[in-house]
Amino acid sequence: MSYRGRFAPTPSGPLHFGSIVAAAGSWLEARTRAGEWQLRIDDLDPPRVAPGAAEDILRCLEAFALHWDGAPVYQSTRGEAYRAAFEQLQRSGLVYPCTCSRRQIAQRAVMGTDGPVYPGTCRNGMPPGAAVRTWRLRTAGAQVEFVDRVLGRQQRDLERASGDFVLLRADGVWSFQLASAVDDAEMAMTDIVRGADLLESSARQILVLEALGHPVPTYAHLPVVVDAAGEKLSKQTLAPAADAARAGELLADALRFLGQEIPASSHADVRTVLDWALAHWDLSRVGRAPRNDRTSFQ
């Protein structure tokens, strides 16, 4: 199968420098391998969707000349596909209802690499009369192993790393893990290039893909951009929006962040930067550790 990649931002606010790093790395890996690059808007959770943010994302990508193939896919329109996958997992005996609140889980859980590890409280049945809060996927005995093209071999015992994880909330919102896995399969993604903050999610999504009988794509997790306090740049940490008027400069900074040695004279405009990048992009040069010097790139 020919290369198919994607960029899948959440429309909770405008793209920032960290978003441009992830988008540029994903776009360049697809284009330098003569592949397709698609855009998916991960608008699953209505309270997290900022009005107009999806349109702003499209305009920003166009300003940075990171053009996508085909029409954007919106997860908010994909409920039937997620329901079908969920029911398939139910028929396999892998799904069960859970009554636990976040507070109850926090009181009993140990901390894993990506937050509290669900202790399996409702795995063998719910307390009488309790209301269902979520439906979870069983991870007992689940071992996931894959070779990341940036970070190398990865191994996860998911019961210890995350515990049984949520597929569906009682309010009808599908989980990121289920939706992303289903969409990657139905969009025939061959390669996922995204930030290393999603490394643990990749292991869970691989489990979903395997349980549904879908092929598993190749993964490459890029270093994330962090601020002076060592926190990932995000809307929650008030990262400034990427300035389209400085698109060429910011793209050049993104390339340097990803280990690409673009000459200082090559960032006059977006097209000049991308022409250089298309001729010189080398994923093997991408650093493995998150940076804590983002001010030097902004």
N, C-alpha and C positions, 0 to 999 in steps of 0.2 A: 504494500500500500504506500502511496506517495505521502509525503509529509503533510500533516494537518495540525496546526497549532491554534491557540486562541488567547485572548486577553479577556478577563472576566471581572471587571470592577463592580463594587457595590455602590449604588448611587446615593450615598449618605452625605455627599458633599463633593466639592470639586477635586479634580486630580491635583496631586502635589508632587514634589520632586521625587519622592519614593515611588509614586505611581508611574512617573515617567521612566524611571530606572527599570521597573518591571516590564512596562509596555515595550520599551525600546529593546531590551534583551530578548523578549519573546518574539517581537516583530523581526529582528535581525536574524535570529536563529531560523525562523521560517523562511524568510526571503533568501538567505544565503544557501538554503538547501532546496531552492526552487519549489517551496511549498506554499500552501494556503494559510492564511492567518485570519481567523474569524473573531468576531466581537460578540460577547455575551454579557448582558446586563443582569447582575445577580440581585434582583429586586424582590427577593422572597418575603422579607419581613417588613410589612407596611410601616410600622413605627420608625424604622431606620431609614426609610426612603425620604430624601429631602426633595421638596417640590422643585422641578426644573433641573435637578442634578443630572439625570440621564442625558438630557439634551446638552447640558454643559460639557459632559464627558465626550460626547461625539464631536462637538465643536473644538474641544481642546486637542483631541487626537488628530483632527484634520489640520489644525494650525501647526502641529508638529510633524505633519506629513506622514503620520503612521496610519496609512489607509488600510482598511480591512476588506475582506472578500465577502460578497453576498450581503444579505440583510442582517442587521443585528438580531440576536435571539434574546428575548426577555423571559426570565424565569417565571414571572408572574402569570404568564400565559401557558405554562407547562404543567399545570396541576394534574391533568389526566395521565400524563406519562409517569409522574411521580406516584400517583395512586396505583397504577398498574404494577409498578416495580414493588411498591410496598406490599401489595396483595400477594405477589409472587413470593416475597420473603416470608410473609405470614404462612403461606401454604407449606413452606419448607420448615416451619417450626422455629424460625429464627427470631421472631418478633414477640414481645410480650408487653402488657400494659404496666405502667409504673405510677405510683401515687406520691412519690417522694418530691418534696420541695427542695429548692436549692439550699435553703438553710438546713434542712434535715440531712442532706447529702454532705454539706460542709462539716457538720458535727461528727460524722462517722467516717468520712473519707480520709485517705492519705493523699498527699499531693503528688501528682505525676509531673511529667515534663510539660504538660499543656493544661494544667489546672487540676482540680480534685478528681480522683479516680472513683467512679461510681462503685460502691461496695457490693452491689448485687442484691440489695435489700428485697426487691420484689421479683427476683428471678424465678422463684418457686411459688409465686402466688401473692396476691395483694391482701392487705388487712381487710377484714369484713367491713363493708359500708364506706370504705374510702373512695374518694373520687379519683378518676384517672387524670393525671397531669401530662404524661408523655407516653409514647410507645418507643421501646428501645430494641436495639439489635444485640443479640447474644454474642459475646466474644470469648466464651470459655474455650480455652485451648487454641485460640486463633493466633497463628504465627505469620507475620508478614515480612517478606524479605524482598528487597529490590536494590538495584544499583543506580544511584543518583549520578548524573553526568557531571555534577559539580562537587558534591559532597561524598561521593563514593558509596560503598556498600552500607545499606541500612537494614537493620533487623529490629522488629518490634514484637514483643509479647503483648498483644493488645489488652488482654485482661488486666495486666499489671500497668500498662502505659495509660489507658484511658478508662477501662472498664466498659460495661455495656453502654453504648452511646445512643443518643436520641435520634430517631428518624422522623417523628411527627409529634407536634405539640397538641394539646387538647383544644387550643384555639384554631386549629386547622393549618398552622404554618409548618411547612416541610422544613426539615433540617438542611443545612448547607451540605452536610456529608452525603445525604441521599441525593439531593438535587444535582449537585456537582457531578457525582459519579454517573447518574442516569444521563445527564446532558452530554458529558464527555463521551459516553458510549454511543448515544444516538447521533451525535455530531461527528462520529468516527474520528475522534482525536487520536493521533499517533504519538504526539509529544506535548507534554505539559511543561512550560517554562514559566516559573513564578517565584515569588519571594520565599525565603527560607522560613518565614514565620508560619507558613502553611505545610511545613514538613510533616508534622504530626497528623494533620488532616489528610495528607496523601496516604498515609498508612491505613487510616480508617476507610478512605474511599476505595483503596485497592481491595479491602475486604468486601465492601459492597459490590464492586465490580465482579469479583470472583464468585460471590454468592449468587449473583444474577446470571452468571455464565458469559460475561463479556470479556473481551481482550483487555489487557492492562497496558496503558500507554507507557512510554518512556518518560522519566521525570528529570528535570534539572531545576534545582532550587538556588536562586540568586541571593546574594547577601542583601540584607535589608538596610535601609538608611535609618540611622538613629540620631537623636538630637544630642545636645551637649550633656543632658542628664542620662544618656544611655537608653532612652525610650524610643521605640519605633515611631517614625514619623507617621502620623495618622490624623484623621479629623478630630479624634478625641484629644490628641495632644496639641491641637490648634496649629497644625502644619499649614503654612500659607499656600494658597492656590498657585499652581504653576502658571507663570506669566507668559502668555502666548507671544507678547512683544519681544521676549528674550528667548524664543524657542531654539534658535541655533546655539546660543550660549549654553542653555540648560541641557540640550541634547549632548553637546560636547562634554559637559560636566558629568552627565550620566554615563557616557562611554568611559571616561577616566575612572569613575567610581567602579565600573565593571572591569577594570584592568586593561582597557584598550588605550594604547599610547597615541592618541590623536594629536597631531602637531597643533601648537597654539594658533597658527595661522589658518587653521582649517575650520574655524567656527564662525565664518562671516554670515552664513545664513543656513537655514534648515537643509536645503537641497545639497549644499556643499558638504555639510556634516554627514548626511545620509549616504552620499556618494562615496565619501571616504570610508564610512563604516561598512558599507556593502562590499567594498574591496578588501577590507582588512579584518572584519569580525572574526574573533577566535574565542570560542567558549572556554577553551582550556586556560585562558588567561584570567578568567573570572576568579576573584579571591574567594576564599572559603569562609572567612570570618566577618561578622557584621562590623561595619565601620562606626567609630564614635567621633568622627571629625567632619560631620556634614557641613559645618560652617565654611570649610574650605571649598565646598562644592556649590555653595549658594552665595 
